[in-house]
Amino acid sequence: MKLDLLLVGCPLERAAETARKAEAAGFDGVWVTEVANDPFLTLAVGLQATSRLEMGTAIALAFVRSPMVTALSSWELQRASGGRFRLGLGPQVKAHNERRFSVPFDKPAARLVEQVRALRAIWAAFAGEAPLDFHGEFYRFDLLTEFFNPGPIDAPRPPVYLAAVNPYSFRLAGEVADGVHVHPLHTVRYLAEVARPALAQGLARAGRPPGAVDVSAQVMVIAGSGEERRRLGVEQLPESLGEAIEITAQSELALRTLGEHTFNRYIEIKRQEADDYRAQVTQWELDRYLAIL
């Protein structure tokens, strides 16, 4: 098991110092989100400031960039870091793709799988292993002249992690990915009863051995005691907690993922038209979703 640090919205001017401190503190890796920043810029600075730390995106938005752009950025980061870069991709949701980035969101699962395969085809062309000749449903890549080819690097191709929130996406990760990012809003029960069995099904379907996919499970952590601990926990719960529960409840995962207690309480709160879900949070839910130190 490895212990990583997740950076959310780290200012670029603090990236080098933060990465150095994470490495000095003994973390194995650092993951950078894509929220209101470009994670590839943060990683370029952080990787150059460290010598041991593995660093990657958790996640970079898959559909807002051409796979060629993502492939080039990832290849350069992998080369410059000596093989310490990890590429984490996720689709985000329909509204952000279509309304914030003005890109299509049709068939997101199939598009994501094809993007992984396109990236590997591009990297194989960069490495001189095969000509670039990729033709899929969503992407076409068949032009790469010598002038635009960055060429081989002294490092393996970047490993690709995929975000997963339901059995279908975990199975897809098991079939095509090198790693999987578990949504931070999860429980031990969810990992045992939903995530790992679905991941194992995907591995088996693709004829891959158990353990072929790394699992990166983000955990929300608070430190403190008594009422201070509860206050800190409530403050650190994501703004979208209620929304995330509602989205999850739209599938058969409602009870297995959240537990009957949380699901029923959320529905009750919605019926009461409560404005602030965080005001309703109990210590039971804090203990379930947060790691208490």
Secondary structure as GFF3:
##gff-version 3
##sequence-region A 1 293
A	DSSP	beta_strand	4	7	.	.	.	ID=ss1
A	DSSP	three_ten_helix	12	14	.	.	.	ID=ss2
A	DSSP	alpha_helix	15	24	.	.	.	ID=ss3
A	DSSP	beta_strand	29	32	.	.	.	ID=ss4
A	DSSP	alpha_helix	39	48	.	.	.	ID=ss5
A	DSSP	beta_strand	54	57	.	.	.	ID=ss6
A	DSSP	beta_strand	60	61	.	.	.	ID=ss7
A	DSSP	alpha_helix	67	81	.	.	.	ID=ss8
A	DSSP	beta_strand	85	90	.	.	.	ID=ss9
A	DSSP	alpha_helix	94	95	.	.	.	ID=ss10
A	DSSP	pi_helix	96	100	.	.	.	ID=ss11
A	DSSP	alpha_helix	108	126	.	.	.	ID=ss12
A	DSSP	beta_strand	134	135	.	.	.	ID=ss13
A	DSSP	beta_strand	140	141	.	.	.	ID=ss14
A	DSSP	three_ten_helix	146	148	.	.	.	ID=ss15
A	DSSP	beta_strand	160	164	.	.	.	ID=ss16
A	DSSP	alpha_helix	167	176	.	.	.	ID=ss17
A	DSSP	beta_strand	179	182	.	.	.	ID=ss18
A	DSSP	alpha_helix	188	190	.	.	.	ID=ss19
A	DSSP	pi_helix	191	195	.	.	.	ID=ss20
A	DSSP	alpha_helix	196	205	.	.	.	ID=ss21
A	DSSP	beta_strand	214	217	.	.	.	ID=ss22
A	DSSP	beta_strand	220	222	.	.	.	ID=ss23
A	DSSP	alpha_helix	226	236	.	.	.	ID=ss24
A	DSSP	alpha_helix	241	248	.	.	.	ID=ss25
A	DSSP	alpha_helix	254	258	.	.	.	ID=ss26
A	DSSP	alpha_helix	260	271	.	.	.	ID=ss27
A	DSSP	three_ten_helix	277	280	.	.	.	ID=ss28
A	DSSP	alpha_helix	283	289	.	.	.	ID=ss29
A	DSSP	beta_strand	290	292	.	.	.	ID=ss30
###
